[in-house]
Amino acid sequence: MVTPNLPPPGGVQVVKHDFSGSYNRDWPHRYIKAHLALDYIIPDRAKPVFLAILDRYRAIRERDRLKIVDVGCSYGINAALLRTDMNLDDLYAAYTAIDGPLTGRLSADHRAFFESRNLGSDIRIVGVDPSQRAARYARSVGLVDAIVTTDMEASDPTGAETRALEGADIIISTGCVGYATEHTFGRIYQATAASRPWVAAFVMHPYSYDGINDMLASHGLRTRKMLVARQRRFSTDTEQRSLLAAMLDQGCDSRLERTTGYIYASLYLSTLPNEPIGNHIGL
Ligand SMILES: C[S@@+](CC[C@H](N)C(=O)[O-])C[C@H]1O[C@@H](n2cnc3c(N)ncnc32)[C@H](O)[C@@H]1O
């Protein structure tokens, strides 16, 4: 299956597993099961990296309370991991175990569960996702504080959405670049440029970050590729062959994908050029 809305990264048509039927539902369960089945792990790998980036940003910009914009926030997975002490396995189990605290479908229970995990007030999260039902779930259970559901690939955010984005400190993303391109990131950066936010995005191989990199450079940001992390297992041999062919076509190093059976993502971090960031996240 070819995922709708996901353009091929280069000249090669990519056959990529289609998760889209799980993206826009009232409840996250189908999304969680579909992603657990392919060992989708990138939010878990991203958590300590994002937390280290938040710390570095706090130290350099001398700020305590941060406004984070999560592009492709879905049901608030990154928010749940960043705002609580849970890891992704905890979250998968909470939603899918027979006696899991989130297997039911009562908003008040989900809200109470996350409240009881100490959501904290040192970060405020704005979730961006045109999958309105997913984003509304994230807001209704308190994982994100505001949502932006305009598809910014096609249209500008509304006035209220622009105000929600303003003042952002860091823009983060996992599993979304490809669906969201320089059009979405450009509109977000336009709305937030006054606060010069950093951008930290995990980009699944072999999708290109060039367009977003160029857009951010036009705002004076410098982008570095910091590290590579596991995203998920290949769904089928056909998908593996197709993605490996696309990686070859793009000139991407595919050693990890050829040997482990997993697809990886690269983390790109964009900051102001004079901000003292090394080439590695100190983890
Ligand atoms: C694989 S999911 C990743 C969700 C979450 N970040 C995670 O890692 O668990 C991809 C998400 O991108 C969202 N998406 C699709 N098109 C988008 C767009 N134009 N702008 C922002 N998000 C988009 C989908 O609705 C979906 O929630």
The ligand as a Gaussian input file, in Angstrom:
#p B3LYP/6-31G(d) Opt

LIG

0 1
 C        3.215000       8.247000      12.287000
 S        2.157000       9.449000      12.983000
 C        3.274000      10.132000      14.211000
 C        2.550000      10.635000      15.412000
 C        3.420000      10.954000      16.627000
 N        4.289000      12.087000      16.366000
 C        4.224000       9.757000      17.038000
 O        5.421000       9.687000      16.721000
 O        3.648000       8.846000      17.656000
 C        2.085000      10.739000      11.768000
 C        1.182000      11.892000      12.161000
 O        1.345000      12.948000      11.188000
 C        0.095000      13.567000      11.061000
 N        0.038000      14.398000       9.858000
 C       -0.328000      14.052000       8.611000
 N       -0.292000      15.130000       7.798000
 C        0.125000      16.173000       8.564000
 C        0.349000      17.545000       8.309000
 N        0.144000      18.081000       7.103000
 N        0.746000      18.341000       9.340000
 C        0.945000      17.821000      10.578000
 N        0.739000      16.514000      10.868000
 C        0.334000      15.701000       9.874000
 C       -0.884000      12.416000      11.052000
 O       -2.208000      12.853000      11.271000
 C       -0.309000      11.559000      12.169000
 O       -0.874000      11.918000      13.403000

